[in-house]
Amino acid sequence: MAEDVEYRRAVVREGKVSVLTKTFQGFGGIANSHKDFAFGTFLLLYYSQILGLSASLVSVVIAISLFIDAITDPIVGSISDNFKSKLGRRHPFMIAAAVPFGVCLALLFLPPAGLRELALLGWLLVFTVATRLTFTFFIVPWNAIAAEFSTDYVERTSIITYRYMVGWAGGVAFTLFTWEYLFPKTEEFEFGQLNPEYYPVFAVVVGLLVILWSLISSLGTLKEIPYVLQPTRKTPPFSFRRTFDEVVLALKNANFALLFLVFMLFSGLAGVGGVFDIYMNTYFWEFTPDELQLFALAAFGAIASFICVPWLQRTIDKHTMLQWFLSVFMINAMLRVAFRFWDIWPDNGDPMLVYLLVGHSIIQVFLLTTCGIMVGSLLADLLDEQELDTGRRQEGVFASAISFGSKATSSVGIVIGGLLLDFVIAFPRQTGVGEVDDQTLFVLALNDGIIIPALFFIPIFLMSKMTMTRKRLDEIQTELVVRRGDGTTGAVRDDRS
């Protein structure tokens, strides 16, 4: 039996969400892309190859921080779902988190000189945890509020598309800037990412930028507060039991539980692969910073996705598109390394190799961006199903539960990746390009390009079990309209009239 609806909008929106609002919301995606770029590209490389720590130890520390971060996600989601203020449920947390997030991210790449191994590991742990926790207070409300802007099946996809589009544009620009100006090659360091002198400047720049983008996203969407859902009464004080109960309630939704499991599996596999990325680019493919800049052209894959998604959305249900596109992504990921094993790709150093792999990346980005947009849009649809079944709007809990699952399994993946580097691949520390033996590189490529991608067939199979279709959403929203009796979804009346 569903509970009474507990949330109202102060003003029911007339017309579409403005392009300006979608764009401002998307600026939070730039902050997210900068953080992911710093963590995914440089963090393990910096602490292992530059500072000399064991890759497995660094991976364990990163995984611990990620697991701690994962635990806090549903807590922050529950708090923001039930928060009540003049600035709404989400914006107070987003605004307050911006500056601490940027400062912690910068300090992560600014360890004091002369620290011994244990102290250096401690610094890494403290500031990876601090960076992730402060970012959680921004990203969980930021993710949740996107689902509140619209109730339209197609417009929800448009909002998520703008989020990806703006995030991609900022991420690509920063990638180009980083390789061109922050990690340029020198006579001593042809591979700029191995030059320790560059990291302090990178730390300051990335820290300031994520503060800027987070504040632009938060302040630029303040005008939307009257149009998003608010609790109609004061909620009980926070408790861990309530958070647990709300997560359990969310996971009772069969479609959401399935999406949660898919995300856990995908993130675990991606966590393993993410450990290998910078090692593959630096040691296996031997790409210089100038060549790595060219991979910014993968943004054309994202642009193609932004163009195609509206048309695809009109003809294919979201979960079906997810299954198809992820299948092609898996196969294409395996072909990247298989073509090297089959001597199809040109040799390292041949300019054609870079161009071919950039083309491969464009395809992968197109597929993965489309999948990401569909997941964000599908999540909003499942919230309507949850409201019909339970009477509760759980945007924060849904978003944070997905984040929790992905981070928890990703942390396991990172540990596995680090252990593989140290004990299976036996990758040497503080080693220059061209100094790693062929057998080690072969085992690295086999794990990264064949074994890990092949396991994606598991989440692909699970996606076929989802039942949320366009037709089903129409039925759900019709029932919600009848229940409320006001012709709107997510709002009972205009409290300002």
Secondary structure, DSSP 4 states (H G I P E B T S, - for coil): -PPPP-EE-SS---SPPPHHHHHHHHHHHHHHHHHHHIIIIIIHHIIIIIT---HHHHHHHHHHHHHHHHHHHHHHHHHHHH---TTTTTHHHHHHHHHHHHHHHHHHT-PPTT--HHHHHHHHHHHHHHHHHHHHHHHHHHHHHHTTS---HHHHHHHHHHHHHHHHHHHHHHHHHIIIIIS---SS-SSGGG-GGGHHHHHHHHHHHHHHHHHHHHHHTGGGGGGS-EESSPPPPP-HHHHHHHHHHHHTSHHHHHHHHHHHHHHHHHHHHHHHHHHIIIIIS---HHHHHGGGGGHHHHHHHHHHHHHHHHHS-HHHHHHHHHHHHHHHHHHHHHHHHTT-SPPTT-HHHHHHHHHHHHHHHHHHHHHHHHHHHHHHHHHHHHHHHHS---HHHHHHHHHHHHHHHHHHHHHHHHHIIIIIS-PPSS--TT-S-HHHHHHHHHIIIIIHHHTTHHHHHHHTT----HHHHHHHHHHHHHHHTSS-SS-S--TT-
